[in-house]
Amino acid sequence: MAEDLRDKLGAQHLPLRDQVLAALRTAIIDGDYLPGERLTEDRLAEDFGVSRNPVREALRVAEAEGFVVILPRRGAVVASPSSGTITDMFAVRGRLETLAARLAAERATAADVASLRALLDQGREATQRHDLARVAELNSTLHLRILQISGNPWLSSIAKSLYLHVQWVFRLGAAERAPHSWAEHIQLVDAIESGDGDRAERAALDHLDAASAAAYENAEGGYGAR
């Protein structure tokens, strides 16, 4: 992982702090750095092949975004999404995704449904390979695609930062959750394809109920190694 990051950083046309921040987010979301794990500036500088200054700046932003906690005398550690964080996340998802599902059912074209089916196929294959980082990425991609299909640009705009955290929380429980989640996604896409807004909204709500229950269980269990 460190060699891959070092190869990528410095080759992008972005300020180095932003490159380090993006790499740090990705490593946390993908489970390379787990909740509670200590992140020293020296270690991250070595992992990313940069000096400590952009690492220090990136850690401050990551803390503001909720991915990192900086503790007195201990330094930075990966945050652990709390039950309160889960509650807040699913309160927003409950509004966004049910509305998006209803609108998508009313507006989806055959090409839109085909794009969702393709994501379902990729998700199933990634689950079978036990590629949990890819499964989590595809989970967010599917939900963001439904938001896009809804035709309401405000939904997609509001969701961009939220779904980084959705992907992270999903990844932390993906080993147990993934097979169930993709079965629910099939029901959701079937409902969207039917053109029945009520059915699609119910399918989205059922999925969110199951996803939130799993996320609470993981939060209460303290996020053991996956």
C-alpha positions as CSV (number, residue, x, y, z in Angstrom):
1,M,0.0,0.0,0.0
2,A,2.8,2.5,0.9
3,E,4.6,2.0,-2.4
4,D,1.4,2.5,-4.4
5,L,0.8,5.8,-2.5
6,R,4.3,7.0,-3.0
7,D,4.2,6.4,-6.7
8,K,1.0,8.4,-7.0
9,L,1.8,11.4,-4.8
10,G,3.8,14.1,-6.6
11,A,2.6,13.0,-10.0
12,Q,-0.7,14.8,-9.6
13,H,-1.4,18.5,-10.4
14,L,-2.7,19.3,-6.9
15,P,-1.1,20.9,-3.8
16,L,0.8,18.2,-1.9
17,R,-1.4,18.7,1.2
18,D,-4.5,17.9,-0.9
19,Q,-2.8,14.8,-2.4
20,V,-1.8,13.5,1.1
21,L,-5.3,14.3,2.4
22,A,-6.9,12.3,-0.5
23,A,-4.5,9.4,0.0
24,L,-5.2,9.4,3.8
25,R,-8.9,9.4,3.3
26,T,-8.7,6.5,0.9
27,A,-6.5,4.5,3.2
28,I,-8.9,5.0,6.1
29,I,-12.0,4.3,4.1
30,D,-10.5,1.2,2.5
31,G,-9.5,-0.2,6.0
32,D,-5.8,0.1,5.6
33,Y,-5.8,2.2,8.7
34,L,-8.4,0.9,11.2
35,P,-10.4,2.8,13.9
36,G,-8.3,3.6,16.9
37,E,-5.0,3.0,15.0
38,R,-2.3,5.6,15.8
39,L,-1.1,7.7,12.9
40,T,2.2,9.4,13.6
41,E,3.4,12.1,11.3
42,D,6.7,10.2,10.8
43,R,4.8,7.0,9.9
44,L,2.5,8.8,7.4
45,A,5.4,10.7,5.9
46,E,7.1,7.4,5.3
47,D,4.0,5.8,3.9
48,F,3.3,8.6,1.5
49,G,6.9,9.5,0.7
50,V,6.6,13.1,1.7
51,S,7.8,15.5,4.4
52,R,6.0,15.9,7.7
53,N,4.6,19.4,6.8
54,P,1.9,18.3,4.3
55,V,1.1,15.3,6.6
56,R,0.5,17.7,9.5
57,E,-1.8,19.9,7.4
58,A,-3.7,16.9,6.0
59,L,-4.3,15.5,9.5
60,R,-5.9,18.8,10.6
61,V,-8.4,18.7,7.6
62,A,-9.0,15.0,8.2
63,E,-9.9,15.8,11.8
64,A,-12.4,18.4,10.7
65,E,-13.9,15.9,8.3
66,G,-14.3,13.3,11.1
67,F,-11.9,10.7,9.9
68,V,-9.2,11.4,12.5
69,V,-9.1,12.5,16.1
70,I,-6.1,14.4,17.5
71,L,-5.6,13.6,21.2
72,P,-3.4,15.4,23.7
73,R,0.0,13.6,24.3
74,R,-1.0,10.8,21.9
75,G,-1.4,12.5,18.6
76,A,-3.6,11.5,15.7
77,V,-5.6,8.3,15.7
78,V,-8.2,7.0,13.2
79,A,-11.7,8.0,14.4
80,S,-14.3,5.4,15.4
81,P,-17.7,6.2,14.0
82,S,-19.9,6.5,17.1
83,S,-23.6,5.5,17.5
84,G,-24.4,9.3,17.4
85,T,-22.5,9.6,14.1
86,I,-24.5,6.6,12.7
87,T,-27.8,8.2,13.9
88,D,-26.9,11.5,12.2
89,M,-25.8,9.7,9.0
90,F,-28.9,7.6,8.6
91,A,-31.2,10.5,9.5
92,V,-29.9,12.2,6.3
93,R,-29.8,9.1,4.2
94,G,-33.4,8.3,5.2
95,R,-34.5,11.6,3.6
96,L,-32.2,11.6,0.6
97,E,-32.4,8.0,-0.5
98,T,-36.1,7.4,-0.1
99,L,-36.9,10.6,-2.2
100,A,-34.2,9.6,-4.7
101,A,-35.6,6.1,-5.1
102,R,-39.2,7.5,-5.7
103,L,-38.0,10.0,-8.2
104,A,-35.7,7.4,-9.9
105,A,-38.7,5.1,-10.3
106,E,-40.6,7.8,-12.0
107,R,-37.8,9.0,-14.3
108,A,-35.4,6.1,-15.0
109,T,-34.8,5.2,-18.6
110,A,-33.9,1.7,-19.8
111,A,-30.3,2.8,-20.0
112,D,-30.4,4.1,-16.4
113,V,-31.7,0.7,-15.2
114,A,-29.0,-1.1,-17.2
115,S,-26.3,1.0,-15.5
116,L,-27.7,0.0,-12.1
117,R,-27.8,-3.7,-13.2
118,A,-24.1,-3.4,-14.2
119,L,-23.2,-2.1,-10.8
120,L,-25.2,-5.0,-9.2
121,D,-23.1,-7.4,-11.2
122,Q,-19.9,-5.8,-10.2
123,G,-20.9,-5.8,-6.6
124,R,-21.8,-9.4,-6.6
125,E,-18.5,-10.3,-8.2
126,A,-16.5,-8.2,-5.7
127,T,-18.4,-9.8,-2.9
128,Q,-17.5,-13.3,-4.2
129,R,-13.8,-12.3,-4.4
130,H,-14.1,-10.9,-0.9
131,D,-12.7,-7.6,-2.2
132,L,-14.3,-5.6,0.6
133,A,-12.8,-2.2,-0.3
134,R,-14.2,-2.6,-3.8
135,V,-17.6,-3.7,-2.4
136,A,-17.8,-0.6,-0.2
137,E,-16.8,1.6,-3.2
138,L,-19.5,0.1,-5.4
139,N,-22.1,0.4,-2.6
140,S,-21.6,4.2,-2.6
141,T,-21.4,4.3,-6.4
142,L,-24.8,2.6,-6.7
143,H,-26.5,5.0,-4.3
144,L,-24.9,8.0,-5.9
145,R,-26.1,6.7,-9.3
146,I,-29.7,6.5,-8.0
147,L,-29.4,10.0,-6.7
148,Q,-28.2,11.1,-10.2
149,I,-31.0,9.2,-11.9
150,S,-33.6,11.0,-9.7
151,G,-32.9,14.1,-11.8
152,N,-32.7,16.4,-8.8
153,P,-29.2,17.9,-8.8
154,W,-29.5,19.1,-5.2
155,L,-29.7,15.6,-4.0
156,S,-26.4,14.7,-5.6
157,S,-24.8,17.9,-4.5
158,I,-25.8,17.4,-0.8
159,A,-24.6,13.8,-0.9
160,K,-21.0,14.1,-2.1
161,S,-19.2,14.4,1.3
162,L,-21.8,12.2,3.0
163,Y,-21.0,9.2,0.9
164,L,-17.3,9.2,1.8
165,H,-18.5,8.4,5.3
166,V,-21.1,6.0,4.1
167,Q,-18.4,4.1,2.2
168,W,-16.2,4.0,5.3
169,V,-18.9,2.8,7.7
170,F,-20.0,0.1,5.1
171,R,-16.4,-1.0,4.7
172,L,-16.0,-1.5,8.5
173,G,-18.8,-4.0,8.5
174,A,-18.6,-5.3,4.9
175,A,-17.4,-8.8,5.8
176,E,-20.8,-9.6,7.4
177,R,-23.0,-7.1,5.7
178,A,-22.1,-7.3,2.0
179,P,-24.1,-10.3,0.9
180,H,-27.3,-9.0,2.5
181,S,-26.7,-5.5,1.2
182,W,-26.5,-6.6,-2.4
183,A,-29.6,-8.8,-2.1
184,E,-31.4,-5.6,-0.9
185,H,-29.9,-3.6,-3.7
186,I,-31.5,-6.0,-6.2
187,Q,-34.9,-5.4,-4.6
188,L,-34.3,-1.7,-4.8
189,V,-33.3,-1.7,-8.5
190,D,-36.2,-4.0,-9.3
191,A,-38.6,-1.5,-7.7
192,I,-37.0,1.4,-9.6
193,E,-37.4,-0.5,-12.9
194,S,-41.1,-1.2,-12.1
195,G,-41.8,2.5,-12.2
196,D,-43.7,2.3,-8.9
197,G,-42.6,5.2,-6.7
198,D,-44.2,3.8,-3.6
199,R,-42.6,0.4,-4.0
200,A,-39.2,2.0,-4.7
201,E,-39.5,4.2,-1.6
202,R,-40.4,1.2,0.6
203,A,-37.5,-0.8,-0.8
204,A,-35.1,2.1,0.0
205,L,-36.5,2.4,3.5
206,D,-36.2,-1.4,4.1
207,H,-32.6,-1.3,2.9
208,L,-31.8,1.6,5.2
209,D,-33.4,-0.1,8.2
210,A,-31.2,-3.1,7.7
211,A,-28.1,-1.1,7.0
212,S,-28.5,1.1,10.1
213,A,-29.1,-1.9,12.3
214,A,-25.8,-3.4,11.1
215,A,-23.9,-0.1,11.5
216,Y,-25.1,0.3,15.1
217,E,-24.0,-3.3,15.9
218,N,-20.6,-2.6,14.5
219,A,-20.3,0.7,16.4
220,E,-21.3,-0.9,19.7
221,G,-18.9,-3.8,19.0
222,G,-15.9,-1.4,18.8
223,Y,-14.9,-2.1,15.2
224,G,-12.7,-5.2,15.6
225,A,-10.2,-6.0,12.8
226,R,-11.9,-7.0,9.6
